[in-house]
C-alpha cells in the first residue's frame, strides 16, 4: 500500500473519550493491535515515534488515516510516496475506523 503524508495536521487532536489522547494510542484502540516496535514504512528499521496522518494513494484525502511512523517518515514531503510494510493496518483519525 502506498500512502502520502498529509500537510497541516500537526494541530489535530485525538477525540477518543477513553485512554491517552495520543495518535499512537488512538491507532492501538482502533486497530486492536499492539504498537509495532519499528516504523511501518517498508524497509525502515527506525523506532516508532508518532502516529502520522496519511492519505492512501488514489483517495482524495478527506479521510485522514493514522499509521505508526518514525520522525523521518513523518517528515517526508506530502508529494513523496511511502510504501508500507505488508499487513500494516491503518486507523481512521476522525473516529475508530480501520483498513488493512
N, C-alpha and C positions, 0 to 999 in steps of 0.2 A: 504494500500500500504506500502511496506517495502522499505526503502532506506538505503544507506550507505554513510557516509562522504567520500569525495574524498581527497586524500593526495596531497599536493603540489600546491594548488590552491590559496593560500593567495596573491600571486603576480599578479593574473589575474585582469584585469580592464574591466569594462563595456565599450562597444564600441558604445553605443547609441549616436546618433547625437543630441538629444534634451533632455532637462531636466537634473536633477542631475545624475551624473555617479556613483551612488552607486548601489549595487546589490539589495537592498530593493526597490529603485526607479525603477530599471530595472524590478523587479518582478511585481510591480504595473502597469507599462506600458504594459508589456507583457500579463498580465492576465486580465487587465482592471477591477481589483478588488481593493478594499481598503485594505490597510495593516491590518492584524489582530492585536489585542492587545496582544494576547498570542501566545507563541511558537506553531508551527504546529505539534510537536511531541505529540503523543497520551498520554493523562493524564497529560501533562505538563501545569503548570499554570504560568510559568515564562514569563516575558515580552519579546516581540520580540526585538532582538538587532542587528541581522545580516542576510544578505541573504547568506545562506550556499550553497556551491556546493555539490551536492549529485549525486549518480547514483542509478537508480532503480534496485531493485533485479531482476536478470535474464538478465540484459543488460550488455554489455561489458564495459561500462563507456566511450566510445568515445564521447557520448553526455552528457556533464555536465548539470545538472538541478539546478535551484535555488529554494530554499524554505525558508520562514521566520522561523528562529530558535532563541532561546536564546543562550547565550555563552556556557552554559553547554552542550547542544546537538550539537552545532557546534564543540565542542572539543572532542566528543566521538571518540574512535578509528575507523578506517575505516573497521575493521573486525566486529564491533558491529552493528547488525541490529537495525534500528529505525523505529518503526511503526508510520505512520502519522495518524492524526485525519481524520475522514470521510469527504470526499468532498474537501480536500486540492488540490489546483491547483499548478502544478509545471510549471516553465517557463524555457525554454532553455537559457543557459548562452551565447552561441555563437551569437544568434540572437533572435528575438522575436518569439519564438516557445513555445507553452504551452500544457500541458497534465493534465487532471483531473485524 
